[in-house]
Amino acid sequence: MLVIALAAVLLLPVGVSSPARAAVPPLGPDFDFGVAQSGFQSEGYNRDSNWLRYGKQGKVEDPVGNAVDFYHRHAEDIDRAASLGVGIYRTSVEWSRVEPTRGHDDPAGWAFYDRVIRKVVDAGMRPMITLNHWVHPGWAVDLGGWNRPGMADDMVAFASRVVDRYAWADPLWITFNEPTEYVRRELQYGGVSPQNLGRMVDGIVAAHRAVYRHIHRVQPGAEVSSNFAYYPIAGLQPWLESIFPQRMRDTLDFVGVDHYYSFSVTDASVAYGALGEFWKSSQAPESIYYVLRHVAGQFPGKPIRVIENGLATDPAGRRPDGYRRSDHLRDTVYWLQRAKQDGIPVKSYNYWSLTDNYEWGDFDSRFGLFTVDVRRDPSLTRRPTDGVAAYREITRAGGVPADYRPTRMPVPCSLVDVPDSCADPAVVR
């Protein structure tokens, strides 16, 4: 099938504008733009956890340290987000901060998140709260982590307290961030043993379902999901979906999508990600269109929200291909508009991330709209990238202009979604 599709694509005009097609209208007032971050990656001053230990044990290149010190600078960072004109602010509540020892909550930890959520609401944005972004407390590690059956129950108990405390803010909820990647990393760093992978997967699914039910009891009309990473690897995605999304589908009020990198028959530079040099991975912004089209087909009738998407640069803010954050933002939003024009129910888009942060092992890859040089700038000054002005223009207009054309034409036969991307390629209108 793939060979046939590859042959067929050679006969198709790739990325050619059709004068018979209509312009691509902006996303409209019912579409929400946002920014995203996670607590552990940005806050600093973290409590004992699996990831704090991975840093201390030398299992990753750099420990997190105090990251970009969102803990003390949250008010100014939230104001920065509001200045972008976004309506959604995604962050997480770190389990280890509010429950540093089992069964004993820390009032100071809760007070911090009280301030964060209140500030987000007062700044005119809707919180999107992630309940688990790959981090769990050190005491849970000592008890066996996801190797033990009781881990799911402890997670549900913690998550329920978060829900009870912040339902007033009418947040959007993410139960588990990229659960497949959570499992993979726990396996990689020794947090879960190979023979207990099934137990961790089952535990996450059970916890998600229990938390989903609790949220809907406490917050009528809530929107709850998990966010799933869509990888640019042909043939892998259906298997990955069977692990979590398909098992959760009746407890997903929307489908949360994370997507960053492309992969095609002519470009396999995504392999640089294995070396941690994500800025060397090429970008084909139309791949988000293929992902959304695939998700809409797999989950008919479900709204879709892009929970994470962004562009990596090196520590100096550069990329070997010269692609700028501002152009990547505009190009991506163009393809979101194309998706909506084609009837795909995409409801929102979060840019990852508001500021540079700790990218799970080092500070090399820079994703922030505001850049922060953790290694060389003790002041942790936030400096706007060219993406800031571009995002403000986008949120003000509800998208890119109807006559906008991407700076990069679609690549032939994207392996993000085969054979569909080969047989029915994305075309710039």
ABEGO torsion letter per residue (X at the ends): XAAAAAAAAAABBBGBBBAABBBBBBAEAABBBBBBBBAAAAAEGBBBBAAAAAAAAGABABBAEAEAGAAAAAAAAAAAAAAAGBABBBBBBBAAAABABBGBBBAAAAAAAAAAAAAAAAAGBBBBBBABBGBBBAAAAAAGEAABAAAAAAAAAAAAAAAAAAAAAGBBBBABBGAAAAAAAAAAAGABBAAAAAAAAAAAAAAAAAAAAAAAAABBGBBBBBBBBBBBBBGAAAAAAAAAAAAAAAABABBBBBBABBBBAABAAAAAAAAGBAAABBBBAAAAAAAAAAAAAABBGBBBBBABBBBBBBAAGBBAAGBBAAAAAAAAAAAAAAAAAAGBBBABBBBOBABBBBBGGBAABBABABBBBAAABAAGBBBBBAAAAAAAAAAAAGEBBAABBBABBBBBGBAABOAAAAABBBBBX
